[in-house]
């Protein structure tokens, strides 16, 4: 019977920032049972092992492994390589290369990269500000039923930035974001609802239902 990699769930939640106490983090992983004998560790994917090596503070080794996987098309590794280039972890700081890998990750379907690019183009930090492009990246994430993408799409519809203002769509996307875990979305929808007519609210509820069944709806 194959062993499931118990380190995967934890490793995927660890942000790519340099650990100030890598030995302490490694000790925590041991305590949680995330360091295995070789025969069990063999059940972990190459990506999971690279994440574990990163947590141990072996940044150069982790970067080399991630880059190899990124070049082979793994969009998780592409996103991580982008962040490591941007932050200069395990490699020299190369913003242009980081941006390029972020785009590659997003095009390959990495939702985190889509939201990251949306934020970059919305803020103008890391690239020239382009609100319509920011909206497109957020919408791609939202179309995969991602709560962050949905919340950001709602924000842009509510404020009319990067896209014409649309209170009905904003309400529906806020509600979808709330259903997927962004509690602020429910608060925002409630505030918008106070400004909406009965007809608008009915239209928004219908759109929310369509988005629930098919997130690619507009």
Steps between C-alpha positions, in 0.01 A plus 500: 500500500641838401578746778341843473748780555394646834728799452311616190211677671734690730767576242251647253387751765851627575569831323820543306675734740840439654476320833680677781537174693526215247618249763197579717267453201667170415447386860132587472472293183661204674256533789208501257624187329602674176849351489488135401731207443611486139251227410207712621635828366504335161122539505532879498506676167808678378323830559413410861862409566620831355260689728626306800860579406404867477349494850823348629679814380686332212396774262756446224412131478128576507534759225691261276234234541216746449660647188539153347131426563397844377683448174317166467166681527395462866298817564543473879876502457473782246320713757755416771793574268340836418474588869856386570634716217297798621619460858853388420468175696722214387606706201589854404216750504371525142169686476468460123553125518261478792232685306551275201460186708190647667339548159601147399346359818176691447474393138554141615203527736652602834227696679739664747699639209184636336411692817859615542506643148164666563645669806815604312307662217245657736764658724760580238770350723716271288340598169331800341155546651232358270159458662328318212781245495479468879129427466565232237745315726265519798214376285702201382547404865131561573403277208674217685271567797784658699380715789779760476444545128126530559548760772734709286267480200217618727713790623574615147134475394395688815752779447486509121874464455636302208142420404171695493333517841235232542332470840317182403819315402685641799232364736503157337880470510517619861249231591697232315818612676320477834373151418859397431635637826556876469266618774549867411322422176171450684539837675573675171200334334275611785613860463442490124161338551384804693549709186335256259144485375296183533550433130877542526516272802301231321734526200803480727367192678439331166855580390642367826313173440639475146852569625461231763409247232750631244773744617581592139169685467516880459 
